[in-house]
Each structure stands twice: as C-alpha cells, then as structure tokens.
Amino acid sequence: MIIPCIDLMDGKVVQLVQGRNRALEAGPPLEMLHKFAAFPELQVIDLDAALGTGENAAVVGLIASRAKCRVGGGVRTAERARRLVEQGAHRVIVGTAAFTPALAEICEAVGRERLIIALDSAGGKIVVKGWREATQFTAEEVVSRLEPYCSGFLCTYVDKEGMMQGTDLAWFRRLRSATQHELTAAGGITAIEEIRELAALGIHAALGMAIYTGRLDLSTLKDE
C-alpha cells in the first residue's frame, strides 16, 4: 500500500529535510486531501506537537474526519491518543512514548490494533523527541519486545528523509526479517522501483517529498 503523507506545521502542509529544514510548503490541507483522495489511507503528522512547539489539533481533526488516517506527532500520553481517536484517527502513531512507561497506558487506552510504533533511525540508532535526541537502541534490537503493544511499525530512515536520494532497502530487509508485524517504510523513497521492492517484501511505503515535488507521479502511483 502507498500512503501519502501530510505533515503539518503552523497549520500548513510542509515537507522538511531530515526533520529540520523546511524545504517546501504545499497547498492547503483540504486541497491535499482532495489530491490524495484515490489512496486508501493517509499519514498525518503534527510536526509542531512532535517538536513541542504547539499543535495543529483543528487541522488534524478536519483531515481525520474526512479520510482514513494514521495520525502521529507528539503522542506521549494516553489522553492525547484517545483524543486523536475521538477526532477520527483510524490509527495512532507513537514514537518517543514507546520508550517510556506511557506506552502501556496508551496501548490500554486505544487498543494495540490501533497503535503503530515509530522506529525512526538516524546514524543507525533510533531517534526520538522530534528526531532531536538519539537513543542507544537500533530498530532491529527493540522491534520484537515492542510487538505486544502495537499492530505495526512505521520505520523512517531519517538519514535520507526529504533528500530525494533513495532509501536504504537493506535496512528494511533486516527489519522485515525481525518481525512479522505490519511494516511501513519512510524516508528518502524516490523511485517506483523502491516502492515495488518494498511491496515484494510486504512493506507499505509512506511517501512525502517525492510526491510533493512531482518526482513520483500520483496517477502512476494509484495503479501500484
């Protein structure tokens, strides 16, 4: 499955390079919603919430009420996870909280079938708090112990995020070998061949920069 990404900052749809530098600003959220209408699911990330600089609750709620969405960004408490589900989120993405005692509370609050754990990797280590802080863990090391708390993993190769240079397929192959849970790949996916190779591994592809810049054509992707 191909999953277009809608990343929100200051109420606007943006794309960042490696989670830091704003590379482009897209159309209004509802315009993006219409643009991606042919895809079965969207990924919505509240970057302000992830960075602790605010939130885009109204925009998230608007999108989640009109499309099937997995929503993340700053989900560090059971209360926030519940609120996202109440707003219409089909599934909730948890990153930083997956490495805190709050994970069990969040899982209990929304159910493991609604929970996706983000294992975002930079320099080989999982990064948290808006990708600003590195942990001592690799995704391959922790994936099995996190399986009881979720129904899938979102794995972002941060080193290539937004850089339009391709992703690390070898890393995704290792992750596929480490778990039978649903996997979604993100970070640097630029070519249709990468999407097809991921699909052959049974891994979904979350796409951002490549579709916003037109490197990957939406009409072509709809047929994949």
PyMOL commands that set and color helices and strands:
alter all, ss='L'
color gray80, all
select helices_A, chain A and resi 29-35+47-51+57-64+78-87+96-99+102-110+112-114+139-149+158-160+169-178+192-200+209-212+218-221
alter helices_A, ss='H'
color red, helices_A
select strands_A, chain A and resi 2-9+12-17+21-25+42-46+69-72+91-94+115-118+121-122+125-128+133-134+152-156+182-186+203-207
alter strands_A, ss='S'
color yellow, strands_A
deselect
rebuild
show_as cartoon
